[in-house]
Amino acid sequence: MEAPGLARSLDDLEQYQGHDIGANLASATAIELQARACGDIVLQLRARLVRADMEQRNGDRGSAAQVFLEVRRRAQDLGSRPLLARSHFHLALTYNYLGDHAASLEHAISATELLEEDAAPGLRVIYLLRLANALGDVGSITAARERYREAEQLAIAMGDLHRRLQVLNNRAYTEFEAGELAAAATVAERMRVVAAALGRGFLIVERDTVANIEIALGRYAAAEQTLLSLVETPLWYEMHDLAEAILTLARAQRGIGALRRAQQSLDRSRALCEERELTGVRVAVMAEQAELYAATGAFEQAFGEYKRYHAAGELLRSAQQEARASTRQVMFETAQARNDAERYREQALRDPLTGLHNRRYVDDHLPAAVALAAETRSPLTIALVDIDHFKRINDTLSHDTGDEVLVAVAEELRAVQRTVAETGFVARMGGEEFLVVLPGIAAGQAASGLEALRQAVASHRWRPVTGELPVTVSVGGTATLGDDAVPTLLADADRMLYAAKNAGRDRVMVLATAA
């Protein structure tokens, strides 16, 4: 498949057109392999995000978080705003799982702000949805409602009833969680209208939302009707959604006094929890079982079940804390590794004695400076600076003294460079030779700027370091508008440096014919 086709397939996955984790995971993996074959790094990284998201929803949160952080770094390196938006989008859910709602909101805001203007409307809907959910989690219910309204209006404009129902379901549950039962009930009724227009029943997660609202309002019989025939609903759900919905059904049935049916539902939920290792839901099942025992008058069994629930709850909280700590550790180590890599790379580009950039840095950055001068038709001056009679300093005094001189000269060069040009850099080319790069400085300005540099070295207080031995520098410079190759510029500067040496040292020579 060509890149445009892969992009369209990824668009569908990113917009969550289905909730079959296994199928989405397989599709994302296939797209990632095809994108790699096409050499499209951005598509490849987008597919990695979707694949990691599916793995996160399946419980592997630490590894997924590591992927999200790594893709965010790659997006920054590539300067890809859409990819950066997507990494923040997924990190918002990761922090939601960790219970860090403030961090989740921060990433949701970043994702929404970074989303490209021409992004697919369906993608914008789910970004607004995640932002609204994050706002609701921190208690900003008014702001959450506004984002839900925006998302719903987009869905209406698209004519996408599926997406509209998804928005309403999330809003209804947020209102329910906030204790705004009247508002939650109003949104639930709107959900029924949209589902009828779609010609389908509620999905499992939608049924569970509506039923929870009905139970909170004391409408137990209505909640039971909402949750009947759960297994016949469309298969857009994660397995824990089904177990939770059956548990909600048991609560509704207990509420109307149908205790035998409630026990049957509870047994179904428990079996599903055992089969799929749904520990969190299983603990909730134990709490409901204690309530059900009490409703039947079996108070001794209720007390025993409550104690088991309490112990299991403590174990669950401990396991959740451990899982969260593990995920946070993975995220910390990923960020630390990135920082270490950046630090090591920076160290590799600097001279360890003077702290200036080194020849490797020059090879990486001088061509870019010349290219920028060519693109903007702005001048660029480069100069080679050599310490006069440096061998005499080393031989007469010591190599340690020579090192002190190198460090002091480096500081003087760096200080003057910053005053002469707003940007640019100073590098140690090797031995006692330095390179000064001055963007925006033309040949006419070069002589005075480089003369200031020479004088700064000559007027330094050298007596405490070198005694009676003076320290001076010779400077050779040239300027360009970006029309010259880097080797030519360096050769011209070197020629001027030797001219300065031959003229008696401690002086500046600038190529007169330079631009």
Secondary structure as UniProt FT lines:
FT   HELIX           3..14
FT   TURN            15..16
FT   HELIX           21..38
FT   HELIX           41..57
FT   TURN            58..59
FT   HELIX           61..78
FT   HELIX           81..98
FT   HELIX           101..114
FT   TURN            117..118
FT   HELIX           121..137
FT   TURN            138..139
FT   HELIX           141..158
FT   HELIX           161..177
FT   TURN            178..179
FT   HELIX           181..198
FT   HELIX           204..216
FT   TURN            217..218
FT   HELIX           220..227
FT   TURN            228..229
FT   HELIX           230..232
FT   HELIX           239..255
FT   TURN            256..257
FT   HELIX           259..276
FT   HELIX           279..295
FT   TURN            296..297
FT   HELIX           299..348
FT   TURN            352..354
FT   HELIX           359..376
FT   STRAND          380..387
FT   TURN            388..389
FT   HELIX           390..396
FT   HELIX           399..420
FT   STRAND          425..430
FT   TURN            431..432
FT   STRAND          433..439
FT   HELIX           443..458
FT   HELIX           463..466
FT   TURN            467..468
FT   STRAND          473..480
FT   HELIX           486..502
FT   TURN            503..504
FT   STRAND          508..510
FT   TURN            512..513
//
